[in-house]
Structures are given as structure tokens and as C-alpha cells.
């Protein structure tokens, strides 16, 4: 687990203070105790608190491309980076590290936001493009790795945890009543809302582009559900409901025999020892029925 954070000022020429980034990174030290890394220019500051897992010797972040026009900080793991690297090298890219982070950067260099379709993994990504003066924030498909953000009058601030954002000058930890309503109704705030007023998350399966003081959020992936009118699925459901499938017969037999076991144990010895006996008998029953289904 690593931590990333950063600031993009909406107006160029307002350099992010390195000391501020270090304060924000200090809030993430528990996520990445091995190394702190910082990139600062006249508009952007990126910070990384790294837990070294891949490429321990040369994977220090932030990492740049060959001509230092792109800079990345990254939290997560890309499972197919080894397979992706040879194709990038064949396209002329030169690698300075053996990390999955650098693979993401060169993919972005070639494909832009479409690079996300090539990645198999869990990730929170921040890439600063010095030529386009744009910041790219992206989150994995189901939101395993978080990215939170807020906007002030002059800047957009982001981080792996909200406490890093609260280290930014002027930020207040104010609860959002609408988010609390979500929490008590659904156990968590509904994305992109968080429990804190004015602080949001990049939704799962989405990326954000920030440029010239404006942000654009785009969903790049969503769950695909089968067509509920598909006759094959309908037939399977009806078969189960009528008890004609092996699975339905299995469930029905377990339920009926378990009820019989409970009655017999109670007649013999009351409630004492019933739970333990039922558990062992039920497991033996399940194993026996499964074996019959598999053999049949």
C-alpha cells in the first residue's frame, strides 16, 4: 500500500510549496514508510509515500518519461505489466526502472486515457502532462484504490486519504448531512460524495482530467449485466424455481433433512448439544449429496 497526493493550481505561475506537500505526505506515512518523493513545477506538486514492493532499488516516485514531459505518482499494483512492457519497448520506449509504474506512464504517453483499458490491476494514478498542462487522475474499475479530491478557489487538491487533503491550508473537516443520511441508509456515502462537505472521490471505473481550471470526469468501465429477457437465463431460473435442477433438489433435500434432524435431536436430548450435532450431521449430509450430484 502506497499513498499519493498533490495540488494543481488553476493559474500557472503559482508554484506549490514543497513544505506543503511534505505536510500532506506526512498524513500518509503509514501507507508508504519506505520513501517520500516530490515533484514540483510552476503549477503542480505531486507527492508519493512509497511502500517498496516492485523494483526496490529504482522504483522511486515520482517517475518521468524520457524527456520529462510526463510525471506520475501511483498507488496500487498492475498484474500484467510484465506482459505489457515488451510491446512498449518495441514501440521505441526506453525504461529507466523495472516498475509497473513506468509501464503505466508509457502507456499513457501512447494512448492517453485509453491506456486504462490495457491495465489489469488495482490502481490510483496521477499523471501531470507538462505540454498540455493537464492533470490525469484515474481509479481502478471497482474502486479498490481510493482517490479523494476537493476544489478551492485557486486549486484542486487530491490524495489517497482525506486527512492529506485536510492538511491543505484553509480546509475544514465539516460533516456533510446528506452523506450521513447515505451512511445510515446504505452504510456508506453514495459516490462521489464522502462524509465531509466539499470533499469527493473519483468514482470507481472513472478518470478525471483537469486543465485550465476546469475538470472533466469520465466513466471508462461499468459492470455488464446479462439481458434479463434472454431465454436461456429465463429457462434456468424456471427450472430452479420448479425444483427440477440438481441444485434445486440439493437445496430442498438439505432443508428437509435438517428439519428432521433438529426434531429428532430435541426429542432425544432437548436443546443441549443440538447446535454441535446439527452442524456435524449437516456437513456429512452436504458432502453426501454433493457426491451424488457430481456422480450423476
PASEBA-1860 file (N, C-alpha, C; in nm, 3 decimals):
! residues 296
1> XXXXXXXX> 0.084/-0.119/0.000/0.000/0.000/0.000/0.087/0.124/0.000 ~ 0.065/0.213/-0.095/0.135/0.341/-0.103/0.033/0.453/-0.086 ~ 0.082/0.575/-0.083/-0.006/0.691/-0.077/0.039/0.795/-0.176 ~ -0.056/0.862/-0.242/-0.023/0.970/-0.333/-0.103/1.093/-0.295 ~ -0.050/1.208/-0.328/-0.119/1.334/-0.302/-0.067/1.439/-0.397 ~ -0.138/1.550/-0.407/-0.091/1.654/-0.498/-0.183/1.774/-0.503 ~ -0.133/1.877/-0.570/-0.206/2.004/-0.587/-0.182/2.053/-0.728 ~ -0.289/2.098/-0.795/-0.274/2.169/-0.921/-0.338/2.306/-0.905
9> XXXXXXXX> -0.257/2.410/-0.920/-0.309/2.546/-0.914/-0.378/2.580/-1.045 ~ -0.491/2.646/-1.037/-0.568/2.676/-1.157/-0.501/2.781/-1.245 ~ -0.415/2.862/-1.185/-0.344/2.963/-1.263/-0.194/2.932/-1.263 ~ -0.133/2.918/-1.381/0.012/2.893/-1.387/0.089/3.006/-1.320 ~ 0.207/2.972/-1.272/0.292/3.071/-1.209/0.279/3.073/-1.059 ~ 0.186/2.995/-1.003/0.170/2.986/-0.859/0.229/2.853/-0.812 ~ 0.356/2.853/-0.785/0.426/2.728/-0.754/0.378/2.670/-0.621 ~ 0.359/2.539/-0.621/0.319/2.468/-0.500/0.440/2.459/-0.407
17> XXXXXXXX> 0.419/2.490/-0.281/0.529/2.487/-0.186/0.565/2.343/-0.151 ~ 0.694/2.314/-0.156/0.739/2.179/-0.124/0.708/2.142/0.020 ~ 0.719/2.241/0.109/0.689/2.215/0.250/0.544/2.172/0.271 ~ 0.452/2.229/0.191/0.312/2.190/0.200/0.293/2.045/0.157 ~ 0.358/2.007/0.048/0.348/1.867/0.003/0.402/1.772/0.109 ~ 0.508/1.811/0.176/0.564/1.724/0.279/0.466/1.710/0.397 ~ 0.395/1.817/0.430/0.295/1.808/0.536/0.182/1.714/0.495 ~ 0.140/1.721/0.370/0.034/1.633/0.322/0.082/1.488/0.319
25> XXXXXXXX> 0.206/1.468/0.276/0.262/1.332/0.273/0.277/1.274/0.414 ~ 0.304/1.362/0.511/0.318/1.313/0.648/0.190/1.247/0.696 ~ 0.076/1.291/0.644/-0.052/1.230/0.679/-0.068/1.090/0.619 ~ 0.020/1.056/0.523/0.011/0.927/0.454/0.130/0.837/0.484 ~ 0.211/0.874/0.581/0.334/0.798/0.607/0.304/0.651/0.637 ~ 0.194/0.622/0.703/0.161/0.484/0.737/0.135/0.400/0.612 ~ 0.101/0.465/0.499/0.075/0.392/0.375/0.204/0.363/0.299 ~ 0.308/0.446/0.320/0.433/0.428/0.246/0.551/0.474/0.327
33> XXXXXXXX> 0.598/0.392/0.420/0.705/0.434/0.511/0.845/0.427/0.452 ~ 0.861/0.369/0.331/0.997/0.345/0.279/1.060/0.468/0.215 ~ 0.981/0.544/0.136/1.037/0.658/0.064/0.932/0.766/0.045 ~ 0.976/0.891/0.055/0.895/1.006/0.014/0.955/1.059/-0.115 ~ 0.869/1.094/-0.211/0.916/1.155/-0.335/0.827/1.271/-0.373 ~ 0.887/1.378/-0.428/0.812/1.501/-0.459/0.855/1.554/-0.595 ~ 0.756/1.600/-0.671/0.781/1.676/-0.795/0.705/1.807/-0.784 ~ 0.774/1.917/-0.816/0.713/2.049/-0.810/0.755/2.128/-0.933
41> XXXXXXXX> 0.657/2.196/-0.997/0.690/2.293/-1.101/0.608/2.419/-1.076 ~ 0.592/2.502/-1.177/0.528/2.631/-1.156/0.376/2.622/-1.139 ~ 0.319/2.504/-1.154/0.174/2.491/-1.140/0.130/2.372/-1.057 ~ 0.211/2.267/-1.053/0.169/2.140/-0.994/0.270/2.092/-0.891 ~ 0.218/2.020/-0.790/0.302/1.947/-0.698/0.248/1.806/-0.682 ~ 0.334/1.706/-0.697/0.296/1.566/-0.681/0.379/1.506/-0.568 ~ 0.317/1.421/-0.487/0.389/1.356/-0.379/0.357/1.209/-0.370 ~ 0.456/1.130/-0.330/0.439/0.985/-0.318/0.500/0.938/-0.187
49> XXXXXXXX> 0.421/0.862/-0.110/0.471/0.790/0.007/0.472/0.643/-0.032 ~ 0.591/0.587/-0.047/0.605/0.458/-0.113/0.631/0.345/-0.015 ~ 0.556/0.237/-0.034/0.588/0.108/0.026/0.651/0.024/-0.084 ~ 0.780/-0.004/-0.073/0.854/-0.067/-0.182/0.819/-0.215/-0.192 ~ 0.763/-0.254/-0.307/0.728/-0.394/-0.333/0.791/-0.441/-0.463 ~ 0.772/-0.365/-0.572/0.828/-0.398/-0.702/0.943/-0.302/-0.731 ~ 1.054/-0.355/-0.784/1.171/-0.275/-0.818/1.216/-0.191/-0.699 ~ 1.265/-0.259/-0.597/1.300/-0.192/-0.472/1.409/-0.088/-0.489
57> XXXXXXXX> 1.501/-0.110/-0.584/1.619/-0.023/-0.594/1.596/0.101/-0.678 ~ 1.510/0.094/-0.781/1.499/0.207/-0.874/1.357/0.253/-0.901 ~ 1.261/0.208/-0.819/1.122/0.243/-0.845/1.073/0.367/-0.774 ~ 1.166/0.453/-0.730/1.128/0.573/-0.657/1.036/0.661/-0.740 ~ 0.930/0.710/-0.680/0.837/0.802/-0.744/0.856/0.943/-0.686 ~ 0.812/1.044/-0.765/0.753/1.042/-0.899/0.852/0.994/-1.007 ~ 0.796/0.937/-1.114/0.875/0.888/-1.227/0.835/0.968/-1.351 ~ 0.933/0.996/-1.436/0.907/1.072/-1.559/0.930/0.984/-1.681
65> XXXXXXXX> 0.880/1.031/-1.796/0.913/0.965/-1.923/1.051/1.011/-1.968 ~ 1.090/0.975/-2.089/1.228/1.001/-2.135/1.263/1.150/-2.139 ~ 1.170/1.234/-2.183/1.201/1.376/-2.195/1.141/1.461/-2.082 ~ 1.095/1.394/-1.977/1.042/1.460/-1.857/0.924/1.552/-1.886 ~ 0.844/1.515/-1.987/0.721/1.592/-2.015/0.601/1.531/-1.944 ~ 0.615/1.408/-1.894/0.510/1.342/-1.817/0.567/1.296/-1.683 ~ 0.489/1.315/-1.577/0.530/1.273/-1.443/0.415/1.197/-1.377 ~ 0.448/1.089/-1.307/0.345/1.005/-1.248/0.374/0.974/-1.101
73> XXXXXXXX> 0.266/0.970/-1.022/0.267/0.904/-0.891/0.154/0.802/-0.895 ~ 0.174/0.690/-0.826/0.087/0.575/-0.846/0.077/0.494/-0.718 ~ -0.044/0.453/-0.686/-0.070/0.362/-0.574/-0.143/0.240/-0.629 ~ -0.089/0.121/-0.603/-0.158/0.001/-0.648/-0.062/-0.103/-0.704 ~ -0.116/-0.188/-0.788/-0.036/-0.294/-0.850/-0.098/-0.330/-0.984 ~ -0.015/-0.336/-1.087/-0.059/-0.377/-1.220/-0.013/-0.520/-1.241 ~ -0.107/-0.611/-1.255/-0.075/-0.753/-1.260/-0.014/-0.796/-1.394 ~ -0.043/-0.723/-1.501/0.006/-0.763/-1.634/0.115/-0.671/-1.688
81> XXXXXXXX> 0.185/-0.600/-1.601/0.285/-0.504/-1.651/0.402/-0.574/-1.721 ~ 0.434/-0.694/-1.677/0.544/-0.767/-1.742/0.508/-0.798/-1.887 ~ 0.382/-0.835/-1.912/0.338/-0.865/-2.048/0.328/-0.739/-2.134 ~ 0.297/-0.625/-2.072/0.280/-0.501/-2.148/0.413/-0.437/-2.190 ~ 0.516/-0.459/-2.113/0.642/-0.387/-2.136/0.708/-0.417/-2.270 ~ 0.717/-0.543/-2.316/0.785/-0.569/-2.444/0.724/-0.492/-2.562 ~ 0.593/-0.481/-2.566/0.529/-0.408/-2.676/0.566/-0.260/-2.672 ~ 0.577/-0.205/-2.552/0.616/-0.064/-2.539/0.761/-0.045/-2.582
89> XXXXXXXX> 0.848/-0.139/-2.545/0.988/-0.129/-2.587/0.998/-0.141/-2.739 ~ 0.916/-0.226/-2.799/0.918/-0.240/-2.945/0.872/-0.112/-3.014 ~ 0.793/-0.031/-2.944/0.745/0.095/-3.000/0.845/0.208/-2.977 ~ 0.960/0.175/-2.916/1.065/0.274/-2.901/1.080/0.336/-2.764 ~ 1.004/0.290/-2.667/1.014/0.346/-2.532/1.136/0.289/-2.459 ~ 1.201/0.376/-2.383/1.318/0.336/-2.304/1.282/0.344/-2.156 ~ 1.312/0.238/-2.083/1.275/0.228/-1.943/1.395/0.255/-1.854 ~ 1.373/0.333/-1.750/1.477/0.361/-1.652/1.461/0.275/-1.527
97> XXXXXXXX> 1.346/0.208/-1.513/1.320/0.124/-1.396/1.260/-0.009/-1.443 ~ 1.239/-0.098/-1.347/1.169/-0.224/-1.374/1.030/-0.224/-1.311 ~ 0.974/-0.108/-1.286/0.850/-0.097/-1.211/0.726/-0.099/-1.300 ~ 0.614/-0.136/-1.239/0.486/-0.127/-1.310/0.444/0.018/-1.329 ~ 0.491/0.107/-1.243/0.458/0.249/-1.254/0.501/0.307/-1.388 ~ 0.622/0.275/-1.430/0.674/0.330/-1.555/0.600/0.273/-1.676 ~ 0.553/0.150/-1.666/0.473/0.092/-1.774/0.345/0.174/-1.795 ~ 0.278/0.211/-1.685/0.158/0.294/-1.694/0.189/0.425/-1.765
105> XXXXXXXX> 0.300/0.487/-1.729/0.335/0.617/-1.784/0.355/0.611/-1.935 ~ 0.426/0.509/-1.983/0.449/0.498/-2.128/0.321/0.458/-2.202 ~ 0.235/0.380/-2.137/0.104/0.352/-2.197/0.024/0.480/-2.214 ~ 0.028/0.566/-2.113/-0.044/0.693/-2.122/0.015/0.781/-2.231 ~ 0.145/0.775/-2.245/0.212/0.853/-2.349/0.162/0.813/-2.488 ~ 0.134/0.686/-2.507/0.088/0.637/-2.637/-0.063/0.646/-2.656 ~ -0.138/0.617/-2.551/-0.283/0.600/-2.566/-0.367/0.704/-2.493 ~ -0.305/0.789/-2.411/-0.386/0.881/-2.333/-0.474/0.805/-2.236
113> XXXXXXXX> -0.593/0.858/-2.204/-0.683/0.789/-2.109/-0.718/0.647/-2.150 ~ -0.712/0.615/-2.278/-0.743/0.478/-2.322/-0.643/0.376/-2.271 ~ -0.533/0.422/-2.212/-0.436/0.329/-2.154/-0.500/0.242/-2.046 ~ -0.607/0.292/-1.984/-0.671/0.219/-1.875/-0.729/0.086/-1.921 ~ -0.769/0.079/-2.047/-0.826/-0.046/-2.099/-0.722/-0.156/-2.109 ~ -0.592/-0.120/-2.106/-0.485/-0.219/-2.116/-0.445/-0.274/-1.979 ~ -0.489/-0.209/-1.872/-0.439/-0.242/-1.739/-0.526/-0.345/-1.670 ~ -0.460/-0.444/-1.612/-0.525/-0.542/-1.526/-0.467/-0.523/-1.387
121> XXXXXXXX> -0.546/-0.468/-1.297/-0.492/-0.444/-1.164/-0.582/-0.356/-1.081 ~ -0.526/-0.311/-0.970/-0.593/-0.217/-0.881/-0.505/-0.094/-0.872 ~ -0.562/0.024/-0.890/-0.474/0.141/-0.905/-0.543/0.273/-0.876 ~ -0.461/0.366/-0.830/-0.495/0.508/-0.824/-0.377/0.580/-0.889 ~ -0.404/0.656/-0.994/-0.299/0.712/-1.079/-0.314/0.863/-1.087 ~ -0.201/0.933/-1.081/-0.198/1.077/-1.110/-0.083/1.102/-1.207 ~ -0.115/1.162/-1.321/-0.013/1.193/-1.422/-0.024/1.340/-1.461 ~ 0.088/1.410/-1.454/0.094/1.550/-1.494/0.161/1.560/-1.631
129> XXXXXXXX> 0.089/1.622/-1.726/0.138/1.643/-1.862/0.184/1.787/-1.874 ~ 0.316/1.808/-1.880/0.369/1.944/-1.883/0.342/2.016/-2.014 ~ 0.327/1.939/-2.123/0.300/2.002/-2.253/0.156/2.051/-2.262 ~ 0.062/1.968/-2.221/-0.079/2.007/-2.227/-0.124/2.081/-2.103 ~ -0.037/2.085/-2.001/-0.073/2.147/-1.874/-0.203/2.086/-1.819 ~ -0.205/1.953/-1.817/-0.325/1.882/-1.770/-0.288/1.776/-1.668 ~ -0.378/1.754/-1.574/-0.361/1.651/-1.471/-0.462/1.540/-1.496 ~ -0.414/1.417/-1.496/-0.496/1.298/-1.519/-0.501/1.218/-1.390
137> XXXXXXXX> -0.621/1.199/-1.336/-0.642/1.116/-1.218/-0.731/0.999/-1.257 ~ -0.691/0.877/-1.221/-0.770/0.759/-1.261/-0.775/0.658/-1.148 ~ -0.887/0.586/-1.145/-0.911/0.488/-1.040/-0.951/0.355/-1.103 ~ -0.913/0.244/-1.039/-0.941/0.112/-1.097/-1.090/0.085/-1.109 ~ -1.123/-0.022/-1.177/-1.260/-0.046/-1.221/-1.361/-0.055/-1.107 ~ -1.324/-0.119/-0.997/-1.419/-0.134/-0.888/-1.382/-0.051/-0.766 ~ -1.283/0.036/-0.779/-1.253/0.131/-0.674/-1.181/0.074/-0.554 ~ -1.092/-0.023/-0.577/-1.015/-0.079/-0.467/-0.922/0.026/-0.409
145> XXXXXXXX> -0.857/0.102/-0.496/-0.766/0.209/-0.452/-0.837/0.344/-0.459 ~ -0.833/0.422/-0.352/-0.911/0.546/-0.349/-0.833/0.668/-0.400 ~ -0.907/0.764/-0.451/-0.855/0.900/-0.475/-0.965/0.997/-0.433 ~ -0.932/1.081/-0.337/-1.023/1.186/-0.292/-0.973/1.321/-0.344 ~ -1.065/1.416/-0.357/-1.024/1.548/-0.406/-1.119/1.655/-0.355 ~ -1.071/1.776/-0.358/-1.155/1.892/-0.330/-1.106/2.008/-0.416 ~ -1.190/2.107/-0.432/-1.154/2.227/-0.508/-1.164/2.349/-0.418 ~ -1.061/2.431/-0.422/-1.065/2.561/-0.356/-1.081/2.667/-0.465
153> XXXXXXXX> -1.075/2.791/-0.426/-1.088/2.899/-0.524/-0.976/2.895/-0.626 ~ -0.857/2.851/-0.584/-0.739/2.860/-0.671/-0.679/2.726/-0.710 ~ -0.728/2.614/-0.655/-0.656/2.488/-0.678/-0.749/2.369/-0.665 ~ -0.703/2.256/-0.720/-0.763/2.125/-0.693/-0.660/2.044/-0.615 ~ -0.706/1.986/-0.505/-0.618/1.912/-0.414/-0.667/1.767/-0.409 ~ -0.574/1.671/-0.415/-0.615/1.531/-0.413/-0.524/1.450/-0.321 ~ -0.572/1.331/-0.285/-0.492/1.244/-0.201/-0.555/1.107/-0.186 ~ -0.474/1.010/-0.143/-0.522/0.874/-0.119/-0.613/0.867/0.002
161> XXXXXXXX> -0.597/0.963/0.094/-0.683/0.969/0.212/-0.725/1.113/0.235 ~ -0.840/1.129/0.298/-0.895/1.262/0.320/-0.806/1.343/0.414 ~ -0.738/1.277/0.506/-0.654/1.351/0.601/-0.542/1.427/0.530 ~ -0.496/1.378/0.415/-0.394/1.452/0.340/-0.453/1.582/0.284 ~ -0.578/1.577/0.239/-0.645/1.696/0.188/-0.669/1.797/0.300 ~ -0.703/1.747/0.419/-0.729/1.836/0.532/-0.603/1.907/0.579 ~ -0.485/1.860/0.537/-0.360/1.929/0.570/-0.338/2.052/0.483 ~ -0.420/2.069/0.378/-0.408/2.186/0.291/-0.463/2.308/0.364
169> XXXXXXXX> -0.395/2.424/0.355/-0.437/2.543/0.429/-0.582/2.581/0.401 ~ -0.655/2.610/0.506/-0.792/2.657/0.493/-0.897/2.549/0.489 ~ -0.856/2.422/0.482/-0.953/2.314/0.475/-1.015/2.288/0.613 ~ -1.146/2.264/0.613/-1.218/2.236/0.735/-1.281/2.096/0.727 ~ -1.274/2.023/0.836/-1.337/1.890/0.842/-1.481/1.907/0.888 ~ -1.568/1.935/0.791/-1.709/1.960/0.820/-1.792/1.845/0.765 ~ -1.872/1.783/0.852/-1.955/1.669/0.810/-2.064/1.715/0.713 ~ -2.095/1.629/0.618/-2.198/1.656/0.519/-2.326/1.583/0.563
177> XXXXXXXX> -2.432/1.655/0.600/-2.555/1.589/0.646/-2.614/1.494/0.541 ~ -2.606/1.531/0.413/-2.659/1.443/0.309/-2.581/1.312/0.304 ~ -2.448/1.319/0.325/-2.366/1.198/0.327/-2.399/1.111/0.448 ~ -2.425/1.175/0.562/-2.463/1.099/0.681/-2.595/1.025/0.658 ~ -2.686/1.089/0.586/-2.812/1.021/0.551/-2.784/0.897/0.467 ~ -2.690/0.910/0.371/-2.649/0.793/0.292/-2.592/0.683/0.381 ~ -2.505/0.723/0.473/-2.437/0.625/0.558/-2.537/0.546/0.642 ~ -2.635/0.615/0.700/-2.733/0.546/0.784/-2.833/0.467/0.701
185> XXXXXXXX> -2.844/0.500/0.572/-2.936/0.428/0.485/-2.868/0.312/0.412 ~ -2.746/0.337/0.362/-2.679/0.239/0.275/-2.545/0.191/0.328 ~ -2.505/0.237/0.447/-2.379/0.202/0.512/-2.260/0.278/0.459 ~ -2.273/0.354/0.351/-2.162/0.434/0.300/-2.219/0.547/0.216 ~ -2.143/0.657/0.199/-2.190/0.764/0.112/-2.199/0.717/-0.032 ~ -2.292/0.772/-0.106/-2.306/0.738/-0.246/-2.205/0.818/-0.328 ~ -2.122/0.748/-0.405/-2.017/0.812/-0.484/-2.079/0.917/-0.578 ~ -2.014/1.035/-0.591/-1.879/1.071/-0.545/-1.873/1.138/-0.409
193> XXXXXXXX> -1.984/1.141/-0.336/-1.988/1.209/-0.208/-1.904/1.134/-0.105 ~ -1.848/1.208/-0.007/-1.783/1.148/0.109/-1.852/1.203/0.233 ~ -1.807/1.160/0.350/-1.868/1.206/0.475/-1.840/1.353/0.502 ~ -1.743/1.413/0.430/-1.703/1.551/0.455/-1.753/1.643/0.344 ~ -1.811/1.754/0.386/-1.867/1.850/0.292/-1.755/1.907/0.204 ~ -1.779/1.904/0.073/-1.684/1.963/-0.022/-1.569/1.872/-0.062 ~ -1.563/1.751/-0.006/-1.458/1.655/-0.042/-1.525/1.536/-0.111 ~ -1.472/1.499/-0.226/-1.535/1.397/-0.309/-1.434/1.288/-0.344
201> XXXXXXXX> -1.483/1.178/-0.401/-1.395/1.075/-0.452/-1.408/1.068/-0.604 ~ -1.297/1.034/-0.670/-1.308/0.995/-0.810/-1.382/0.863/-0.811 ~ -1.495/0.853/-0.880/-1.575/0.730/-0.873/-1.499/0.609/-0.927 ~ -1.530/0.490/-0.879/-1.469/0.369/-0.936/-1.494/0.362/-1.086 ~ -1.394/0.308/-1.159/-1.409/0.293/-1.303/-1.415/0.424/-1.377 ~ -1.355/0.529/-1.320/-1.362/0.662/-1.381/-1.225/0.730/-1.377 ~ -1.211/0.831/-1.463/-1.091/0.916/-1.458/-1.134/1.062/-1.463 ~ -1.043/1.148/-1.421/-1.066/1.292/-1.421/-0.953/1.360/-1.496
209> XXXXXXXX> -0.986/1.455/-1.580/-0.889/1.541/-1.646/-0.909/1.684/-1.596 ~ -0.800/1.747/-1.552/-0.806/1.884/-1.502/-0.715/1.969/-1.589 ~ -0.773/2.076/-1.643/-0.696/2.164/-1.731/-0.760/2.302/-1.734 ~ -0.676/2.404/-1.727/-0.723/2.544/-1.733/-0.832/2.572/-1.630 ~ -0.817/2.514/-1.512/-0.912/2.540/-1.405/-1.043/2.465/-1.416 ~ -1.057/2.378/-1.515/-1.180/2.301/-1.532/-1.151/2.151/-1.521 ~ -1.248/2.079/-1.468/-1.231/1.934/-1.454/-1.338/1.862/-1.533 ~ -1.302/1.746/-1.583/-1.394/1.661/-1.659/-1.379/1.519/-1.608
217> XXXXXXXX> -1.492/1.457/-1.564/-1.491/1.321/-1.513/-1.560/1.231/-1.613 ~ -1.493/1.120/-1.646/-1.545/1.028/-1.746/-1.542/0.886/-1.692 ~ -1.653/0.815/-1.702/-1.656/0.674/-1.666/-1.603/0.592/-1.783 ~ -1.504/0.506/-1.756/-1.446/0.426/-1.863/-1.484/0.278/-1.853 ~ -1.549/0.239/-1.743/-1.586/0.098/-1.726/-1.708/0.090/-1.636 ~ -1.796/-0.006/-1.666/-1.909/-0.033/-1.579/-1.942/-0.181/-1.584 ~ -2.009/-0.229/-1.480/-2.049/-0.369/-1.476/-2.146/-0.399/-1.589 ~ -2.128/-0.515/-1.651/-2.217/-0.558/-1.757/-2.311/-0.665/-1.702
225> XXXXXXXX> -2.440/-0.642/-1.714/-2.539/-0.736/-1.666/-2.600/-0.813/-1.783 ~ -2.629/-0.941/-1.764/-2.691/-1.017/-1.875/-2.830/-0.965/-1.905 ~ -2.872/-0.981/-2.027/-3.005/-0.942/-2.070/-3.108/-1.029/-1.996 ~ -3.192/-0.965/-1.915/-3.287/-1.041/-1.833/-3.396/-1.107/-1.917 ~ -3.408/-1.067/-2.043/-3.508/-1.130/-2.129/-3.448/-1.249/-2.206 ~ -3.319/-1.272/-2.187/-3.256/-1.383/-2.257/-3.323/-1.515/-2.219 ~ -3.368/-1.590/-2.317/-3.446/-1.710/-2.291/-3.368/-1.816/-2.214 ~ -3.236/-1.822/-2.238/-3.155/-1.922/-2.169/-3.157/-1.899/-2.018
233> XXXXXXXX> -3.138/-1.770/-1.976/-3.140/-1.739/-1.834/-3.279/-1.763/-1.776 ~ -3.382/-1.728/-1.852/-3.519/-1.748/-1.806/-3.548/-1.896/-1.784 ~ -3.504/-1.979/-1.876/-3.527/-2.123/-1.863/-3.457/-2.180/-1.740 ~ -3.334/-2.134/-1.715/-3.259/-2.183/-1.598/-3.327/-2.143/-1.469 ~ -3.379/-2.020/-1.467/-3.446/-1.972/-1.346/-3.573/-2.051/-1.321 ~ -3.652/-2.075/-1.426/-3.776/-2.152/-1.410/-3.747/-2.295/-1.367 ~ -3.640/-2.354/-1.419/-3.602/-2.489/-1.381/-3.569/-2.496/-1.233 ~ -3.499/-2.394/-1.184/-3.463/-2.392/-1.042/-3.588/-2.372/-0.957
241> XXXXXXXX> -3.675/-2.278/-0.998/-3.796/-2.250/-0.921/-3.886/-2.372/-0.912 ~ -3.894/-2.450/-1.018/-3.978/-2.569/-1.017/-3.913/-2.687/-0.946 ~ -3.788/-2.669/-0.907/-3.718/-2.774/-0.836/-3.668/-2.885/-0.925 ~ -3.652/-2.856/-1.054/-3.613/-2.960/-1.149/-3.462/-2.969/-1.168 ~ -3.388/-2.867/-1.127/-3.243/-2.870/-1.147/-3.176/-2.946/-1.033 ~ -3.055/-3.000/-1.055/-2.982/-3.067/-0.945/-2.959/-2.974/-0.827 ~ -2.932/-2.845/-0.856/-2.907/-2.750/-0.748/-3.031/-2.732/-0.661 ~ -3.148/-2.721/-0.727/-3.272/-2.703/-0.651/-3.302/-2.825/-0.566
249> XXXXXXXX> -3.284/-2.945/-0.622/-3.308/-3.067/-0.546/-3.214/-3.076/-0.426 ~ -3.090/-3.034/-0.447/-2.990/-3.034/-0.338/-3.035/-2.946/-0.223 ~ -3.075/-2.821/-0.255/-3.118/-2.727/-0.151/-3.240/-2.780/-0.078 ~ -3.335/-2.837/-0.152/-3.458/-2.886/-0.092/-3.430/-3.003/0.003 ~ -3.344/-3.094/-0.039/-3.314/-3.210/0.045/-3.240/-3.170/0.171 ~ -3.146/-3.077/0.161/-3.073/-3.033/0.280/-3.169/-2.969/0.379 ~ -3.259/-2.882/0.332/-3.352/-2.814/0.422/-3.444/-2.915/0.491 ~ -3.499/-3.010/0.414/-3.592/-3.105/0.473/-3.524/-3.196/0.575
257> XXXXXXXX> -3.407/-3.248/0.540/-3.338/-3.339/0.630/-3.286/-3.268/0.754 ~ -3.248/-3.141/0.739/-3.201/-3.067/0.856/-3.316/-3.046/0.954 ~ -3.434/-3.015/0.904/-3.550/-3.000/0.993/-3.579/-3.131/1.066 ~ -3.567/-3.244/0.995/-3.589/-3.372/1.060/-3.486/-3.401/1.167 ~ -3.361/-3.367/1.141/-3.254/-3.387/1.239/-3.279/-3.304/1.365 ~ -3.321/-3.181/1.347/-3.346/-3.096/1.462/-3.456/-3.155/1.551 ~ -3.562/-3.204/1.487/-3.672/-3.263/1.565/-3.625/-3.385/1.642 ~ -3.547/-3.473/1.580/-3.502/-3.596/1.645/-3.407/-3.566/1.761
265> XXXXXXXX> -3.314/-3.471/1.742/-3.221/-3.437/1.850/-3.296/-3.379/1.968 ~ -3.395/-3.294/1.941/-3.470/-3.234/2.051/-3.548/-3.341/2.129 ~ -3.606/-3.436/2.058/-3.678/-3.544/2.125/-3.585/-3.626/2.213 ~ -3.461/-3.646/2.168/-3.367/-3.732/2.241/-3.304/-3.663/2.360 ~ -3.264/-3.535/2.344/-3.185/-3.472/2.450/-3.213/-3.323/2.469 ~ -3.323/-3.276/2.418/-3.354/-3.135/2.435/-3.259/-3.047/2.355 ~ -3.245/-2.922/2.398/-3.160/-2.828/2.325/-3.010/-2.851/2.348 ~ -2.974/-2.921/2.457/-2.833/-2.940/2.490/-2.762/-3.016/2.379
273> XXXXXXXX> -2.657/-2.958/2.329/-2.575/-3.022/2.227/-2.634/-3.021/2.088 ~ -2.751/-2.954/2.071/-2.817/-2.958/1.940/-2.732/-2.891/1.832 ~ -2.678/-2.773/1.860/-2.603/-2.698/1.758/-2.485/-2.778/1.705 ~ -2.408/-2.835/1.797/-2.289/-2.911/1.757/-2.328/-3.033/1.675 ~ -2.431/-3.105/1.719/-2.474/-3.225/1.648/-2.527/-3.190/1.509 ~ -2.611/-3.086/1.502/-2.669/-3.046/1.373/-2.559/-3.004/1.276 ~ -2.459/-2.932/1.326/-2.351/-2.886/1.239/-2.278/-3.005/1.176 ~ -2.240/-3.102/1.258/-2.164/-3.216/1.206/-2.251/-3.302/1.115
281> XXXXXXXX> -2.378/-3.321/1.152/-2.467/-3.402/1.069/-2.496/-3.333/0.937 ~ -2.517/-3.203/0.942/-2.546/-3.127/0.820/-2.428/-3.133/0.723 ~ -2.306/-3.124/0.778/-2.188/-3.128/0.692/-2.176/-3.265/0.625 ~ -2.201/-3.369/0.698/-2.196/-3.504/0.640/-2.303/-3.519/0.531 ~ -2.420/-3.462/0.556/-2.528/-3.467/0.458/-2.492/-3.392/0.331 ~ -2.437/-3.273/0.347/-2.397/-3.192/0.232/-2.293/-3.265/0.149 ~ -2.193/-3.321/0.215/-2.088/-3.394/0.143/-2.147/-3.512/0.064 ~ -2.242/-3.583/0.126/-2.302/-3.698/0.060/-2.384/-3.655/-0.062
289> XXXXXXXX> -2.464/-3.550/-0.049/-2.547/-3.504/-0.161/-2.463/-3.448/-0.274 ~ -2.356/-3.377/-0.239/-2.268/-3.325/-0.342/-2.205/-3.438/-0.424 ~ -2.165/-3.541/-0.353/-2.105/-3.655/-0.422/-2.205/-3.719/-0.519 ~ -2.332/-3.728/-0.477/-2.434/-3.785/-0.566/-2.454/-3.699/-0.691 ~ -2.456/-3.565/-0.672/-2.476/-3.475/-0.784/-2.360/-3.484/-0.882 ~ -2.239/-3.487/-0.827/-2.121/-3.493/-0.913/-2.114/-3.624/-0.990 ~ -2.153/-3.731/-0.924/-2.151/-3.862/-0.992/-2.263/-3.873/-1.097 ~ -2.375/-3.805/-1.069/-2.487/-3.810/-1.161/-2.471/-3.719/-1.278
END
